Amino acid sequence: MRSRRATRSTNTETGKRDLRTGRSLWTDGGTGLGVPTAPLTKPVDVDVAIVGAGISGAFMARELARSFSVAVFDRRGPVLGSTMASTAMLQWELDVPLQALADQIGKAKAQRVYRRSRQAVDDLRSIVEGASIRCGLKSKASLYLAGDDYGARALAREAEARAGAGLDSVFLHPADLRSRFGIERTGAILSGGSASADPARLAAGLLRRANSRGARVHSPVEITGVLQGGDRVTLVSDAGIEIRARHVVFCCGYEFPKGVPTHGAKIISTWALASKPLGDPPAWLSRHLVWEASDPYLYLRMAADGRLIAGGEDEASPTRHADPEALAPKSRAIVRKLQALIPGLEIEVDYTWAGAFGESTTSMPLIGPIPGMPHAYAVMGFGGNGITYSVIASQIVAAAIRGRPDPDADLYAFA
Ligand SMILES: Cc1cc2nc3c(=O)[nH]c(=O)nc-3n(C[C@H](O)[C@H](O)[C@H](O)COP(=O)(O)OP(=O)(O)OC[C@H]3O[C@@H](n4cnc5c(N)ncnc54)[C@H](O)[C@@H]3O)c2cc1C
């Protein structure tokens, strides 16, 4: 029996509005970034249909195109969703510290989540290097500063808990912070194994790689409905064209597909900026990602061309990011915080932008089969390390489709 289930892929919060306001640093790379696309003019039949050509759809397409026929659909052009707004700090540390996560989901599971994220950043690096994707990928350490949410004592305990889980983190006392980084805080955690990149070129490179393995990207194509029956899923496009697939993977970012449980995840607004290349930055800055244990938190890192990229000033509103009037004051607030943190830093702001951002209470993603929707999977990467989750999602969904379930699938499942 066939049943119709509307997806429309718009939720009441983000709707079809733009996910970004302002000009992000990556926009100048050009629309599509060299990803070959085709309009959808006739029905398609593939092993896997992927809805969404952002970073999640891109990792998914690259992985699945190794074994299956794949088609990707996006109602915008490729990489024009929230990926274009990302500051792309590629971190394994979650927004929720290991100990706080352990309080929520238990110690053993929390350790597995952290270790899986750690592995995912390494995997991301291998994928980028293996495919020779030019996206400014650079390995970095991460400096997590004591703040309003977690002070020095809590961070010292957190560093110990992470070390106990086999993770590469050490606590820094104020004197170490001052002498090594010139930063005045009551403490920090220094961790290895992070990275940064240009997220748009990364996603475009992955899509081009998938394309070279036969995957096709169709845009602009909005998926407005799903028909289910037998061993196939049929997607329906806005033009009424049917796409038949053995499996469908929704990689729709923060535009939650209807009918997919979100377990209380929320859409908020966040702001970011990129400076002109810095004149004389402290030498350590290009080798570290910096963020803080505050809410909202300031975060910063350098781009390959010497610009400083920073963000924060989050607001609980799902729509405030769309207000162009908010860009200038938010940017000034971020600059003030940067200059308070790193005295003597001279910043000339070149780009300011804002975006929608998805948050969950655990800062963990939802990845896996959609309950009640056979042959359908969804990827929802919440929290500050959404790109790390895009890697994990491609591994978990590909393993499920190949019939060899990933041992960590239970951590991120919808059920
Ligand atoms: C300002 C900002 C800073 C960030 N910084 C970081 C960071 O430092 N590190 C990090 O890891 N993460 C960061 N993130 C989060 C990260 O950017 C996201 O997790 C990631 O971009 C999500 O990618 P995605 O592919 O899932 O979604 P998107 O890039 O939004 O792609 C989803 C695509 O699906 C398409 N789509 C949706 N519905 C349909 C439909 N019905 N039919 C057809 N197409 C559809 C959309 O058009 C869109 O192109 C940041 C986010 C923001 C906004």
The ligand as an SDF file (V2000), in Angstrom:
LIG
                    3D

 53 58  0  0  0  0  0  0  0  0999 V2000
   27.4690   31.3190   11.7590 C   0  0  0  0  0  0  0  0  0  0  0  0
   27.6590   29.8330   11.8650 C   0  0  0  0  0  0  0  0  0  0  0  0
   28.8740   29.3580   12.3210 C   0  0  0  0  0  0  0  0  0  0  0  0
   29.0880   27.9910   12.4020 C   0  0  0  0  0  0  0  0  0  0  0  0
   30.3200   27.5630   12.7940 N   0  0  0  0  0  0  0  0  0  0  0  0
   30.5820   26.2430   12.8050 C   0  0  0  0  0  0  0  0  0  0  0  0
   31.8830   25.7880   13.1130 C   0  0  0  0  0  0  0  0  0  0  0  0
   32.7870   26.5830   13.4090 O   0  0  0  0  0  0  0  0  0  0  0  0
   32.1190   24.4520   13.0700 N   0  0  0  0  0  0  0  0  0  0  0  0
   31.1360   23.5580   12.7370 C   0  0  0  0  0  0  0  0  0  0  0  0
   31.4140   22.3460   12.7080 O   0  0  0  0  0  0  0  0  0  0  0  0
   29.8860   23.9550   12.4640 N   0  0  0  0  0  0  0  0  0  0  0  0
   29.5930   25.2750   12.4700 C   0  0  0  0  0  0  0  0  0  0  0  0
   28.3430   25.6970   12.1620 N   0  0  0  0  0  0  0  0  0  0  0  0
   27.3250   24.6830   11.8810 C   0  0  0  0  0  0  0  0  0  0  0  0
   27.5280   24.1170   10.4840 C   0  0  0  0  0  0  0  0  0  0  0  0
   27.7360   25.1600    9.5790 O   0  0  0  0  0  0  0  0  0  0  0  0
   26.2970   23.3050   10.1080 C   0  0  0  0  0  0  0  0  0  0  0  0
   26.2100   22.2120   10.9880 O   0  0  0  0  0  0  0  0  0  0  0  0
   26.4100   22.7770    8.6930 C   0  0  0  0  0  0  0  0  0  0  0  0
   26.6800   23.7850    7.7650 O   0  0  0  0  0  0  0  0  0  0  0  0
   25.1210   22.0860    8.3260 C   0  0  0  0  0  0  0  0  0  0  0  0
   25.2950   21.5740    7.0320 O   0  0  0  0  0  0  0  0  0  0  0  0
   24.1080   20.8530    6.3080 P   0  0  0  0  0  0  0  0  0  0  0  0
   24.6250   20.3420    5.0330 O   0  0  0  0  0  0  0  0  0  0  0  0
   23.4870   19.8820    7.2570 O   0  0  0  0  0  0  0  0  0  0  0  0
   23.0330   22.0300    6.0800 O   0  0  0  0  0  0  0  0  0  0  0  0
   22.9800   23.1420    4.9320 P   0  0  0  0  0  0  0  0  0  0  0  0
   24.3040   23.6430    4.5610 O   0  0  0  0  0  0  0  0  0  0  0  0
   21.9650   24.1490    5.3860 O   0  0  0  0  0  0  0  0  0  0  0  0
   22.4250   22.3420    3.6910 O   0  0  0  0  0  0  0  0  0  0  0  0
   21.1030   21.8610    3.6590 C   0  0  0  0  0  0  0  0  0  0  0  0
   20.6040   22.0120    2.2320 C   0  0  0  0  0  0  0  0  0  0  0  0
   19.3450   21.3610    2.1170 O   0  0  0  0  0  0  0  0  0  0  0  0
   18.5760   22.0930    1.1800 C   0  0  0  0  0  0  0  0  0  0  0  0
   17.1660   21.7540    1.3930 N   0  0  0  0  0  0  0  0  0  0  0  0
   16.4750   21.8560    2.5490 C   0  0  0  0  0  0  0  0  0  0  0  0
   15.2250   21.4070    2.3490 N   0  0  0  0  0  0  0  0  0  0  0  0
   15.1430   21.0220    1.0440 C   0  0  0  0  0  0  0  0  0  0  0  0
   14.0960   20.4780    0.2400 C   0  0  0  0  0  0  0  0  0  0  0  0
   12.8660   20.2330    0.7180 N   0  0  0  0  0  0  0  0  0  0  0  0
   14.3510   20.2180   -1.0600 N   0  0  0  0  0  0  0  0  0  0  0  0
   15.5650   20.4520   -1.5890 C   0  0  0  0  0  0  0  0  0  0  0  0
   16.5870   20.9610   -0.8600 N   0  0  0  0  0  0  0  0  0  0  0  0
   16.3750   21.2380    0.4310 C   0  0  0  0  0  0  0  0  0  0  0  0
   18.9050   23.5450    1.4850 C   0  0  0  0  0  0  0  0  0  0  0  0
   18.6440   24.3700    0.3710 O   0  0  0  0  0  0  0  0  0  0  0  0
   20.3780   23.4680    1.8370 C   0  0  0  0  0  0  0  0  0  0  0  0
   21.2210   23.7820    0.7520 O   0  0  0  0  0  0  0  0  0  0  0  0
   28.0690   27.0700   12.0520 C   0  0  0  0  0  0  0  0  0  0  0  0
   26.8540   27.5510   11.6120 C   0  0  0  0  0  0  0  0  0  0  0  0
   26.6310   28.9160   11.5020 C   0  0  0  0  0  0  0  0  0  0  0  0
   25.3140   29.4060   10.9980 C   0  0  0  0  0  0  0  0  0  0  0  0
  1  2  1  0
  2  3  1  0
  2 52  2  0
  3  4  2  0
  4  5  1  0
  4 50  1  0
  5  6  2  0
  6  7  1  0
  6 13  1  0
  7  8  2  0
  7  9  1  0
  9 10  1  0
 10 11  2  0
 10 12  1  0
 12 13  2  0
 13 14  1  0
 14 15  1  0
 14 50  1  0
 15 16  1  0
 16 17  1  0
 16 18  1  0
 18 19  1  0
 18 20  1  0
 20 21  1  0
 20 22  1  0
 22 23  1  0
 23 24  1  0
 24 25  2  0
 24 26  1  0
 24 27  1  0
 27 28  1  0
 28 29  2  0
 28 30  1  0
 28 31  1  0
 31 32  1  0
 32 33  1  0
 33 34  1  0
 33 48  1  0
 34 35  1  0
 35 36  1  0
 35 46  1  0
 36 37  1  0
 36 45  1  0
 37 38  2  0
 38 39  1  0
 39 40  1  0
 39 45  2  0
 40 41  1  0
 40 42  2  0
 42 43  1  0
 43 44  2  0
 44 45  1  0
 46 47  1  0
 46 48  1  0
 48 49  1  0
 50 51  2  0
 51 52  1  0
 52 53  1  0
M  END
$$$$
